């Protein structure tokens, strides 16, 4: 294993290059990647909580646990935007909110 694929002593991951300019650019780009990941995690959790709220509201009013036509719309939206990966992502999103089928 190359030495530059191990962790640095400060706990941050190595950049994977010994070129200082590239390493600096990578550290910079990674800051934005980390911001995006944190936003995605927060949005994921918010969506799951909202979905659970909808589910509870519907069940308490005598409605169904799921609305498959709505789920189909969401799957289609993600597939149109992101292709096959979008479908997989939407399936995970839906499961996070309403639990497994
Ligand atoms: C949240 C809802 O309930 C369920 C969960 C959905 C979701 O997580 O988006 C979509 C449809 C329903 O099966 C809803 O009907 O909007």
Backbone and ligand atoms as CSV (ligand in chain L), in Angstrom:
chain,resi,resn,atom,element,x,y,z
A,1,UNK,N,N,0.843,-1.203,0.000
A,1,UNK,CA,C,0.000,0.000,0.000
A,1,UNK,C,C,0.874,1.248,0.000
A,2,UNK,N,N,0.558,2.224,-0.855
A,2,UNK,CA,C,1.336,3.468,-0.875
A,2,UNK,C,C,1.136,4.240,0.417
A,3,UNK,N,N,2.207,4.916,0.847
A,3,UNK,CA,C,2.130,5.651,2.113
A,3,UNK,C,C,1.042,6.732,2.065
A,4,UNK,N,N,0.770,7.276,0.860
A,4,UNK,CA,C,-0.173,8.400,0.820
A,4,UNK,C,C,-1.638,7.981,0.744
A,5,UNK,N,N,-1.942,6.747,1.008
A,5,UNK,CA,C,-3.356,6.379,1.125
A,5,UNK,C,C,-3.749,6.100,2.573
A,6,UNK,N,N,-2.823,6.306,3.505
A,6,UNK,CA,C,-3.189,6.128,4.916
A,6,UNK,C,C,-3.668,7.458,5.497
A,7,UNK,N,N,-4.212,7.412,6.697
A,7,UNK,CA,C,-4.694,8.634,7.359
A,7,UNK,C,C,-3.533,9.511,7.803
A,8,UNK,N,N,-3.752,10.817,7.784
A,8,UNK,CA,C,-2.762,11.732,8.365
A,8,UNK,C,C,-2.929,11.724,9.877
A,9,UNK,N,N,-1.927,12.212,10.588
A,9,UNK,CA,C,-2.003,12.160,12.058
A,9,UNK,C,C,-3.114,13.043,12.599
A,10,UNK,N,N,-3.527,14.096,11.855
A,10,UNK,CA,C,-4.613,14.953,12.348
A,10,UNK,C,C,-5.994,14.352,12.065
A,11,UNK,N,N,-6.028,13.152,11.490
A,11,UNK,CA,C,-7.303,12.479,11.276
A,11,UNK,C,C,-7.928,12.778,9.926
A,12,UNK,N,N,-7.433,13.791,9.195
A,12,UNK,CA,C,-8.006,14.078,7.876
A,12,UNK,C,C,-7.403,13.122,6.848
A,13,UNK,N,N,-8.175,12.789,5.838
A,13,UNK,CA,C,-7.707,11.834,4.839
A,13,UNK,C,C,-6.636,12.464,3.970
A,14,UNK,N,N,-5.734,11.644,3.479
A,14,UNK,CA,C,-4.701,12.129,2.564
A,14,UNK,C,C,-5.331,12.547,1.241
A,15,UNK,N,N,-4.610,13.413,0.518
A,15,UNK,CA,C,-5.155,13.869,-0.764
A,15,UNK,C,C,-4.911,12.862,-1.882
A,16,UNK,N,N,-3.921,11.980,-1.703
A,16,UNK,CA,C,-3.616,11.010,-2.742
A,16,UNK,C,C,-2.643,11.513,-3.780
A,17,UNK,N,N,-2.079,12.702,-3.574
A,17,UNK,CA,C,-1.055,13.212,-4.490
A,17,UNK,C,C,0.071,13.849,-3.680
A,18,UNK,N,N,1.281,13.807,-4.251
A,18,UNK,CA,C,2.413,14.461,-3.596
A,18,UNK,C,C,2.650,15.856,-4.162
A,19,UNK,N,N,1.886,16.258,-5.195
A,19,UNK,CA,C,2.070,17.580,-5.811
A,19,UNK,C,C,1.381,18.630,-4.938
A,20,UNK,N,N,2.126,19.593,-4.380
A,20,UNK,CA,C,1.532,20.548,-3.427
A,20,UNK,C,C,0.358,21.341,-3.990
A,21,UNK,N,N,0.450,21.816,-5.256
A,21,UNK,CA,C,-0.651,22.606,-5.844
A,21,UNK,C,C,-1.928,21.775,-5.941
A,22,UNK,N,N,-1.759,20.562,-6.424
A,22,UNK,CA,C,-2.929,19.681,-6.566
A,22,UNK,C,C,-3.492,19.348,-5.193
A,23,UNK,N,N,-2.610,19.107,-4.227
A,23,UNK,CA,C,-3.067,18.757,-2.878
A,23,UNK,C,C,-3.881,19.914,-2.292
A,24,UNK,N,N,-3.403,21.139,-2.507
A,24,UNK,CA,C,-4.107,22.316,-1.979
A,24,UNK,C,C,-5.495,22.441,-2.611
A,25,UNK,N,N,-5.542,22.233,-3.923
A,25,UNK,CA,C,-6.821,22.316,-4.651
A,25,UNK,C,C,-7.796,21.234,-4.158
A,26,UNK,N,N,-7.249,20.064,-3.936
A,26,UNK,CA,C,-8.103,18.949,-3.486
A,26,UNK,C,C,-8.673,19.236,-2.094
A,27,UNK,N,N,-7.825,19.764,-1.201
A,27,UNK,CA,C,-8.302,20.098,0.146
A,27,UNK,C,C,-9.439,21.113,0.052
A,28,UNK,N,N,-9.252,22.090,-0.848
A,28,UNK,CA,C,-10.256,23.124,-1.056
A,28,UNK,C,C,-11.574,22.538,-1.589
A,29,UNK,N,N,-11.476,21.742,-2.627
A,29,UNK,CA,C,-12.677,21.126,-3.224
A,29,UNK,C,C,-13.382,20.229,-2.201
A,30,UNK,N,N,-12.586,19.564,-1.379
A,30,UNK,CA,C,-13.192,18.666,-0.386
A,30,UNK,C,C,-14.008,19.433,0.650
A,31,UNK,N,N,-13.644,20.689,0.897
A,31,UNK,CA,C,-14.428,21.469,1.866
A,31,UNK,C,C,-15.863,21.589,1.375
A,32,UNK,N,N,-15.997,21.903,0.093
A,32,UNK,CA,C,-17.352,22.038,-0.474
A,32,UNK,C,C,-18.060,20.677,-0.510
A,33,UNK,N,N,-17.312,19.636,-0.828
A,33,UNK,CA,C,-17.911,18.289,-0.819
A,33,UNK,C,C,-18.451,17.970,0.572
A,34,UNK,N,N,-17.687,18.303,1.603
A,34,UNK,CA,C,-18.143,18.022,2.974
A,34,UNK,C,C,-19.384,18.840,3.316
A,35,UNK,N,N,-19.419,20.100,2.852
A,35,UNK,CA,C,-20.623,20.920,3.080
A,35,UNK,C,C,-21.833,20.276,2.417
A,36,UNK,N,N,-21.638,19.837,1.185
A,36,UNK,CA,C,-22.743,19.215,0.446
A,36,UNK,C,C,-23.198,17.941,1.153
A,37,UNK,N,N,-22.247,17.134,1.585
A,37,UNK,CA,C,-22.610,15.888,2.278
A,37,UNK,C,C,-23.397,16.189,3.549
A,38,UNK,N,N,-22.957,17.195,4.294
A,38,UNK,CA,C,-23.687,17.546,5.526
A,38,UNK,C,C,-25.098,18.025,5.210
A,39,UNK,N,N,-25.235,18.809,4.125
A,39,UNK,CA,C,-26.570,19.274,3.726
A,39,UNK,C,C,-27.433,18.087,3.303
A,40,UNK,N,N,-26.840,17.153,2.560
A,40,UNK,CA,C,-27.597,15.970,2.121
A,40,UNK,C,C,-28.079,15.158,3.319
A,41,UNK,N,N,-27.211,15.006,4.313
A,41,UNK,CA,C,-27.596,14.240,5.513
A,41,UNK,C,C,-28.748,14.936,6.233
A,42,UNK,N,N,-28.636,16.261,6.381
A,42,UNK,CA,C,-29.698,17.007,7.071
A,42,UNK,C,C,-31.009,16.920,6.288
A,43,UNK,N,N,-30.932,17.062,4.970
A,43,UNK,CA,C,-32.142,16.980,4.146
A,43,UNK,C,C,-32.738,15.574,4.184
A,44,UNK,N,N,-31.875,14.581,4.168
A,44,UNK,CA,C,-32.331,13.190,4.265
A,44,UNK,C,C,-33.139,12.981,5.541
A,45,UNK,N,N,-32.572,13.473,6.657
A,45,UNK,CA,C,-33.244,13.289,7.942
A,45,UNK,C,C,-34.545,14.083,8.004
A,46,UNK,N,N,-34.536,15.297,7.439
A,46,UNK,CA,C,-35.752,16.108,7.452
A,46,UNK,C,C,-36.842,15.444,6.614
A,47,UNK,N,N,-36.447,14.941,5.451
A,47,UNK,CA,C,-37.432,14.287,4.586
A,47,UNK,C,C,-38.052,13.069,5.264
A,48,UNK,N,N,-37.186,12.254,5.908
A,48,UNK,CA,C,-37.697,11.053,6.575
A,48,UNK,C,C,-38.687,11.439,7.671
A,49,UNK,N,N,-38.363,12.481,8.432
A,49,UNK,CA,C,-39.257,12.902,9.516
A,49,UNK,C,C,-40.593,13.395,8.952
A,50,UNK,N,N,-40.547,14.154,7.862
A,50,UNK,CA,C,-41.789,14.652,7.247
A,50,UNK,C,C,-42.627,13.496,6.710
A,51,UNK,N,N,-41.960,12.558,6.086
A,51,UNK,CA,C,-42.674,11.419,5.520
A,51,UNK,C,C,-43.366,10.633,6.634
A,52,UNK,N,N,-42.654,10.465,7.766
A,52,UNK,CA,C,-43.261,9.750,8.901
A,52,UNK,C,C,-44.460,10.517,9.450
A,53,UNK,N,N,-44.345,11.835,9.447
A,53,UNK,CA,C,-45.467,12.665,9.918
A,53,UNK,C,C,-46.687,12.485,9.017
A,54,UNK,N,N,-46.453,12.491,7.709
A,54,UNK,CA,C,-47.560,12.273,6.768
A,54,UNK,C,C,-48.183,10.904,7.026
A,55,UNK,N,N,-47.334,9.884,7.207
A,55,UNK,CA,C,-47.826,8.527,7.430
A,55,UNK,C,C,-48.698,8.455,8.679
A,56,UNK,N,N,-48.215,9.057,9.770
A,56,UNK,CA,C,-48.987,9.044,11.032
A,56,UNK,C,C,-50.315,9.764,10.860
A,57,UNK,N,N,-50.260,10.941,10.218
A,57,UNK,CA,C,-51.475,11.735,10.009
A,57,UNK,C,C,-52.503,10.934,9.225
A,58,UNK,N,N,-52.030,10.250,8.203
A,58,UNK,CA,C,-52.958,9.499,7.345
A,58,UNK,C,C,-53.544,8.303,8.093
A,59,UNK,N,N,-52.660,7.563,8.806
A,59,UNK,CA,C,-53.155,6.384,9.530
A,59,UNK,C,C,-54.158,6.780,10.610
A,60,UNK,N,N,-53.845,7.875,11.340
A,60,UNK,CA,C,-54.749,8.325,12.412
A,60,UNK,C,C,-56.102,8.767,11.871
A,61,UNK,N,N,-56.136,9.163,10.598
A,61,UNK,CA,C,-57.404,9.615,10.015
A,61,UNK,C,C,-58.114,8.465,9.295
A,62,UNK,N,N,-57.560,7.253,9.490
A,62,UNK,CA,C,-58.205,6.092,8.876
A,62,UNK,C,C,-57.754,5.819,7.453
A,63,UNK,N,N,-56.732,6.524,7.010
A,63,UNK,CA,C,-56.237,6.334,5.639
A,63,UNK,C,C,-55.250,5.180,5.533
A,64,UNK,N,N,-54.674,5.068,4.368
A,64,UNK,CA,C,-53.740,3.967,4.109
A,64,UNK,C,C,-52.330,4.346,4.577
A,65,UNK,N,N,-51.495,3.312,4.825
A,65,UNK,CA,C,-50.114,3.593,5.220
A,65,UNK,C,C,-49.360,4.215,4.048
A,66,UNK,N,N,-49.585,3.688,2.853
A,66,UNK,CA,C,-48.840,4.129,1.669
A,66,UNK,C,C,-49.784,4.682,0.608
A,67,UNK,N,N,-49.203,5.507,-0.279
A,67,UNK,CA,C,-49.949,5.942,-1.471
A,67,UNK,C,C,-49.017,5.658,-2.657
A,68,UNK,N,N,-49.261,4.538,-3.300
A,68,UNK,CA,C,-48.308,4.080,-4.306
A,68,UNK,C,C,-48.238,4.997,-5.526
A,69,UNK,N,N,-49.349,5.663,-5.862
A,69,UNK,CA,C,-49.314,6.580,-7.019
A,69,UNK,C,C,-48.344,7.732,-6.744
A,70,UNK,N,N,-48.341,8.214,-5.525
A,70,UNK,CA,C,-47.408,9.279,-5.131
A,70,UNK,C,C,-45.963,8.746,-5.186
A,71,UNK,N,N,-45.744,7.539,-4.719
A,71,UNK,CA,C,-44.397,6.964,-4.751
A,71,UNK,C,C,-43.922,6.800,-6.202
A,72,UNK,N,N,-44.842,6.410,-7.083
A,72,UNK,CA,C,-44.480,6.269,-8.504
A,72,UNK,C,C,-44.052,7.611,-9.085
A,73,UNK,N,N,-44.781,8.679,-8.726
A,73,UNK,CA,C,-44.420,10.032,-9.198
A,73,UNK,C,C,-42.998,10.397,-8.768
A,74,UNK,N,N,-42.692,10.090,-7.506
A,74,UNK,CA,C,-41.367,10.432,-6.968
A,74,UNK,C,C,-40.281,9.620,-7.662
A,75,UNK,N,N,-40.533,8.322,-7.822
A,75,UNK,CA,C,-39.560,7.469,-8.520
A,75,UNK,C,C,-39.317,7.979,-9.928
A,76,UNK,N,N,-40.367,8.413,-10.612
A,76,UNK,CA,C,-40.248,8.906,-11.983
A,76,UNK,C,C,-39.451,10.219,-12.026
A,77,UNK,N,N,-39.714,11.092,-11.060
A,77,UNK,CA,C,-38.986,12.373,-11.005
A,77,UNK,C,C,-37.479,12.121,-10.853
A,78,UNK,N,N,-37.128,11.223,-9.964
A,78,UNK,CA,C,-35.703,10.935,-9.747
A,78,UNK,C,C,-35.101,10.216,-10.951
A,79,UNK,N,N,-35.868,9.340,-11.579
A,79,UNK,CA,C,-35.345,8.626,-12.751
A,79,UNK,C,C,-35.113,9.584,-13.901
A,80,UNK,N,N,-36.050,10.518,-14.100
A,80,UNK,CA,C,-35.889,11.503,-15.183
A,80,UNK,C,C,-34.659,12.369,-14.950
A,81,UNK,N,N,-34.435,12.761,-13.698
A,81,UNK,CA,C,-33.322,13.668,-13.399
A,81,UNK,C,C,-31.979,12.948,-13.365
A,82,UNK,N,N,-31.978,11.707,-12.878
A,82,UNK,CA,C,-30.690,11.068,-12.555
A,82,UNK,C,C,-30.509,9.693,-13.189
A,83,UNK,N,N,-31.469,9.249,-13.956
A,83,UNK,CA,C,-31.343,7.936,-14.577
A,83,UNK,C,C,-31.541,6.805,-13.571
A,84,UNK,N,N,-30.931,5.662,-13.888
A,84,UNK,CA,C,-31.156,4.459,-13.075
A,84,UNK,C,C,-30.709,4.672,-11.625
A,85,UNK,N,N,-29.627,5.413,-11.429
A,85,UNK,CA,C,-29.183,5.694,-10.051
A,85,UNK,C,C,-30.246,6.488,-9.293
A,86,UNK,N,N,-30.962,7.354,-10.026
A,86,UNK,CA,C,-32.023,8.143,-9.403
A,86,UNK,C,C,-33.113,7.246,-8.859
A,87,UNK,N,N,-33.441,6.217,-9.600
A,87,UNK,CA,C,-34.461,5.275,-9.124
A,87,UNK,C,C,-34.004,4.619,-7.833
A,88,UNK,N,N,-32.750,4.185,-7.806
A,88,UNK,CA,C,-32.229,3.532,-6.593
A,88,UNK,C,C,-32.241,4.498,-5.409
A,89,UNK,N,N,-31.829,5.736,-5.690
A,89,UNK,CA,C,-31.805,6.749,-4.637
A,89,UNK,C,C,-33.213,6.999,-4.095
A,90,UNK,N,N,-34.176,7.109,-5.003
A,90,UNK,CA,C,-35.553,7.371,-4.581
A,90,UNK,C,C,-36.096,6.200,-3.764
A,91,UNK,N,N,-35.730,4.976,-4.138
A,91,UNK,CA,C,-36.194,3.812,-3.370
A,91,UNK,C,C,-35.662,3.879,-1.934
A,92,UNK,N,N,-34.409,4.289,-1.789
A,92,UNK,CA,C,-33.830,4.422,-0.445
A,92,UNK,C,C,-34.500,5.556,0.332
A,93,UNK,N,N,-34.759,6.668,-0.360
A,93,UNK,CA,C,-35.438,7.801,0.286
A,93,UNK,C,C,-36.810,7.384,0.794
A,94,UNK,N,N,-37.546,6.707,-0.063
A,94,UNK,CA,C,-38.899,6.285,0.314
A,94,UNK,C,C,-38.848,5.327,1.500
A,95,UNK,N,N,-37.896,4.405,1.471
A,95,UNK,CA,C,-37.792,3.446,2.571
A,95,UNK,C,C,-37.428,4.140,3.884
A,96,UNK,N,N,-36.599,5.173,3.787
A,96,UNK,CA,C,-36.186,5.897,5.000
A,96,UNK,C,C,-37.391,6.541,5.676
A,97,UNK,N,N,-38.385,6.936,4.887
A,97,UNK,CA,C,-39.547,7.616,5.449
A,97,UNK,C,C,-40.624,6.673,5.910
A,98,UNK,N,N,-41.007,5.746,5.056
A,98,UNK,CA,C,-42.181,4.921,5.393
A,98,UNK,C,C,-41.816,3.501,5.809
A,99,UNK,N,N,-40.521,3.188,5.859
A,99,UNK,CA,C,-40.097,1.838,6.221
A,99,UNK,C,C,-40.172,0.920,5.020
A,100,UNK,N,N,-39.711,-0.332,5.190
A,100,UNK,CA,C,-39.705,-1.275,4.063
A,100,UNK,C,C,-41.126,-1.670,3.662
A,101,UNK,N,N,-41.288,-2.068,2.403
A,101,UNK,CA,C,-42.622,-2.495,1.936
A,101,UNK,C,C,-42.999,-3.837,2.555
L,1,LIG,C1,C,-45.192,10.871,2.671
L,1,LIG,C2,C,-46.232,10.228,2.128
L,1,LIG,O1,O,-46.528,8.891,2.470
L,1,LIG,C3,C,-45.802,7.783,1.946
L,1,LIG,C4,C,-44.375,8.134,1.798
L,1,LIG,C5,C,-43.972,8.830,0.690
L,1,LIG,C6,C,-42.677,9.588,0.666
L,1,LIG,O2,O,-41.815,9.326,1.512
L,1,LIG,O3,O,-42.518,10.493,-0.185
L,1,LIG,C7,C,-44.797,8.874,-0.453
L,1,LIG,C8,C,-45.969,8.223,-0.503
L,1,LIG,C9,C,-46.500,7.431,0.638
L,1,LIG,O4,O,-46.418,6.046,0.375
L,1,LIG,C10,C,-47.143,10.904,1.173
L,1,LIG,O5,O,-48.196,10.357,0.844
L,1,LIG,O6,O,-46.846,12.019,0.745
